[in-house]
C-alpha cells in the first residue's frame, strides 16, 4: 500500500501536467491532495484518477469541500483511493477548522486527510485538539489510523538551525510565531501519533517547503504522514519526493505492508 500526500499549490491549473507526471510516476494507492482550488467541476480530479487507473466515483474519490477563506476561495482536500472508500465524512466547521478534514474508512484503515490553518499556531492547536476529540483513544491504541497532509506547522524533530527565530523574524514570517512554536506537532504526538519520517532510520531528506522571503532562505517541513502505533508498525519506507517546480511543496510518500 503506497500513500502520497501533496500540496499542489492554489489548484495547480498552470502546472497540472507536471503534477500529473509526478503522480503517475509515483503511482500511489492512496493519494491526499491539498489546495485543490477550483476543482469543483472535478475535471482535474478526473484526470488524476485516469492517470492512476482509478475510477472517478464516490467509492474511490472525494473532494472535501473546504470552508471559504475571507477572499471566498476554497482550498479543498482531495482523496483518491484504489481500495474502496467504505465511509467518508468531511469536517469543515469554520469555528475550529481553517480548511477541512476528510475522514475516510478504507478497509481496516481510518484516514484523516488534512490541511491545517496557515495563519497562527493557536488556530492549528485548536485543529489538532479537534482531531483528538473525534477519535476514540481505545480504538486509536489498537487500530490503524493515518493522518496525511499539509499541517502548516513545524516539528522539533527536524534539524532547524539555532538561529531559526532570528531568521523567521528577518524573513517577516509570522505564521509560526516569534519565537517559532512547535505546539501543534507536540499536541499530535502527545495524542499518540507517530511521525513516520522519524519512525525508522534517519531520513535522507526532511524538507518539504523551502522558502525565500525578505532576502532570507529557510527550509521547513510542514507536510506530514502520521500514524497510530498499529499502522506505524507496518511501515516499509518513507521519503520526501521533490516537486521539481510542479509545486512549492514537496510530496511525502510512504509504503506499508498489508
Secondary structure, 3 states (H helix, E strand, C coil): CEEEEEECCCCCHHHHHHHHHHHHHHCCCEEEEECCCCHHHCHHHHHHHHHHCCCCCCCCEEEECCCCCCCCCCCCEEEEECCCCCEEEEECCCCCCCCEEEEEEECCEEEEEEECCCCCHHHHHHHHHHHHHCCCHHHHHHCEEEEEEECCCCCCCCCCCCCHHHHHHHHCCCCCCCCCCCHHHHHHHHCCCEEHHHCCCCCCCCCCEEEEECCEEEEECCEEEEECHHHHCCEEEEEEECCCCCCCCCEEEEEECC
